[in-house]
Amino acid sequence: MNNQDIRLDLLRRLESNPHFTQRELSREMGVSLGKVNYCIKKLTGKGLIKLSNFTNNQNKMGYAYILTPGGIEEKSRLTFSFLKRKIVEYEILKKEINTLQLQSEEMANEK
């Protein structure tokens, strides 16, 4: 998973559940807790997410990560970029499969 994919995954997950803990995000995304912490700090620093603390929460660790309008825009941009990359990968894989199928048919006909 490259950094763009991690950022996209993080933004998507936070948008769907702003109350995720960093530990939960780490576990669900399959990346280290340190990586999640680093990415959240960078996204916060860029103004793409903001951190809200619920002081009325009995568990004083109650935070929510809210996507800003810039964060929503960045998520859209990353989604489009991800989709373009995956379409190219799909086309390459499709050509490779077709080539292998033809080779396989040729080998079967030679027998």
TAURCOR-V985397 format. One record per residue. RES is the residue in one small letter. SS is DSSP state (hx for helix, st for strand, lp for the rest). PHI is phi in degrees with one decimal (none if undefined). D_LAST is the distance of its C-alpha to the last C-alpha in whole Angstrom. Layout:
{{RES/SS/PHI/D_LAST} {RES/SS/PHI/D_LAST}}
This chain:
{{m/lp/none/43} {n/lp/-84.6/45} {n/hx/-61.1/49} {q/hx/-63.2/48} {d/hx/-66.1/46} {i/hx/-65.2/49} {r/hx/-60.8/52} {l/hx/-62.5/50} {d/hx/-59.6/49} {l/hx/-63.7/53} {l/hx/-62.3/54} {r/hx/-64.0/52} {r/hx/-67.2/53} {l/hx/-67.8/57} {e/hx/-66.5/57} {s/hx/-77.4/56} {n/lp/-149.3/58} {p/lp/-64.9/61} {h/lp/-95.3/62} {f/lp/-56.1/59} {t/lp/-87.3/60} {q/hx/-62.3/59} {r/hx/-63.9/57} {e/hx/-63.9/56} {l/hx/-61.2/54} {s/hx/-57.8/53} {r/hx/-63.7/51} {e/hx/-68.8/50} {m/hx/-86.2/48} {g/lp/74.1/47} {v/lp/-125.4/49} {s/lp/-67.6/52} {l/hx/-60.8/56} {g/hx/-61.2/57} {k/hx/-65.9/54} {v/hx/-62.7/55} {n/hx/-59.2/59} {y/hx/-59.7/58} {c/hx/-64.2/57} {i/hx/-63.6/59} {k/hx/-62.1/62} {k/hx/-66.1/60} {l/hx/-65.0/60} {t/hx/-67.7/63} {g/hx/-61.9/65} {k/lp/-83.3/63} {g/lp/78.0/65} {l/lp/-89.2/61} {i/st/-136.1/62} {k/st/-126.6/66} {l/st/-104.7/67} {s/st/-115.8/69} {n/st/-106.1/71} {f/lp/-91.7/72} {t/lp/-68.6/76} {n/lp/-78.1/77} {n/lp/-67.8/74} {q/lp/-60.0/75} {n/lp/-86.5/72} {k/lp/-61.1/73} {m/lp/-91.6/69} {g/lp/-72.5/68} {y/st/-118.5/67} {a/st/-131.8/65} {y/st/-103.4/63} {i/st/-107.2/63} {l/st/-72.3/61} {t/lp/-83.2/64} {p/hx/-55.6/63} {g/hx/-65.1/62} {g/hx/-67.6/59} {i/hx/-66.0/58} {e/hx/-64.1/58} {e/hx/-63.7/56} {k/hx/-61.6/53} {s/hx/-64.1/53} {r/hx/-63.3/52} {l/hx/-66.3/50} {t/hx/-63.2/48} {f/hx/-63.0/47} {s/hx/-62.8/46} {f/hx/-60.4/44} {l/hx/-62.0/42} {k/hx/-58.9/42} {r/hx/-62.1/40} {k/hx/-69.3/38} {i/hx/-65.1/37} {v/hx/-62.3/36} {e/hx/-60.6/34} {y/hx/-62.2/32} {e/hx/-62.3/31} {i/hx/-63.8/29} {l/hx/-64.5/27} {k/hx/-61.7/26} {k/hx/-63.9/25} {e/hx/-63.9/23} {i/hx/-63.5/22} {n/hx/-61.4/21} {t/hx/-61.9/19} {l/hx/-64.4/17} {q/hx/-64.5/16} {l/hx/-62.5/15} {q/hx/-61.9/13} {s/hx/-64.2/11} {e/hx/-63.0/10} {e/hx/-62.2/9} {m/hx/-64.9/7} {a/hx/-67.2/6} {n/hx/-72.6/5} {e/hx/-74.1/4} {k/lp/-80.1/0}}
